Amino acid sequence: MSTLLFIAIIIGGLIVVALIGSGLFWFLIQIGVIVKKAVEPPAQDYGSYSLDQGRDVDERER
């Protein structure tokens, strides 16, 4: 009986270690994606905008 319990504990421990390992793996991948996006240069918008443009749109809709 003790041998069966010992084997069950070992199998349970291996499952826990595998789950922790896979969680750590996915965490590191997500951190890598975040860091990769963070080092990209920001998007440049060279358009010219003014507050009057919003009023023009409202006037056209009436």
DRENROLO-40190 format. One line per field, with one value per residue (C-alpha): x, y, z; residue in one letter; residue number from 1. Coordinates in nm, 2 decimals. Layout:
N
u: c(X_...) $
v: c(Y_...) $
w: c(Z_...) $
residuo: c(A_...) $
num: c(NUM_...) $
END
This chain:
62
u: c(0.00_0.28_0.44_0.12_0.09_0.46_0.40_0.09_0.28_0.56_0.31_0.12_0.45_0.55_0.22_0.26_0.61_0.49_0.21_0.44_0.69_0.43_0.30_0.65_0.71_0.39_0.47_0.81_0.67_0.42_0.69_0.89_0.60_0.55_0.92_0.93_0.63_0.79_1.11_0.93_0.93_0.60_0.37_0.41_0.10_0.19_-0.17_-0.28_-0.58_-0.77_-1.07_-1.26_-1.27_-1.51_-1.74_-1.73_-1.84_-2.13_-2.25_-2.25_-2.47_-2.74) $
v: c(0.00_0.24_0.18_0.27_0.59_0.67_0.63_0.85_1.12_1.11_1.13_1.41_1.60_1.55_1.69_2.00_2.06_2.03_2.28_2.52_2.49_2.54_2.85_2.99_2.92_3.11_3.39_3.44_3.44_3.71_3.92_3.88_4.00_4.30_4.39_4.35_4.59_4.83_4.87_4.95_5.31_5.49_5.55_5.89_6.08_6.37_6.48_6.83_6.85_7.13_7.18_7.34_7.01_6.87_7.16_7.13_6.77_6.86_7.14_6.90_6.64_6.90) $
w: c(0.00_0.08_-0.26_-0.44_-0.23_-0.30_-0.68_-0.66_-0.48_-0.74_-1.03_-0.86_-0.80_-1.17_-1.28_-1.05_-1.18_-1.54_-1.48_-1.31_-1.59_-1.86_-1.68_-1.64_-2.02_-2.12_-1.88_-2.03_-2.38_-2.28_-2.13_-2.45_-2.66_-2.43_-2.44_-2.82_-2.86_-2.61_-2.81_-3.13_-3.23_-3.17_-3.46_-3.61_-3.72_-3.94_-4.01_-3.93_-3.71_-3.55_-3.32_-3.61_-3.80_-3.54_-3.58_-3.96_-3.94_-3.70_-3.94_-4.24_-4.05_-3.98) $
residuo: c(M_S_T_L_L_F_I_A_I_I_I_G_G_L_I_V_V_A_L_I_G_S_G_L_F_W_F_L_I_Q_I_G_V_I_V_K_K_A_V_E_P_P_A_Q_D_Y_G_S_Y_S_L_D_Q_G_R_D_V_D_E_R_E_R) $
num: c(1_2_3_4_5_6_7_8_9_10_11_12_13_14_15_16_17_18_19_20_21_22_23_24_25_26_27_28_29_30_31_32_33_34_35_36_37_38_39_40_41_42_43_44_45_46_47_48_49_50_51_52_53_54_55_56_57_58_59_60_61_62) $
END
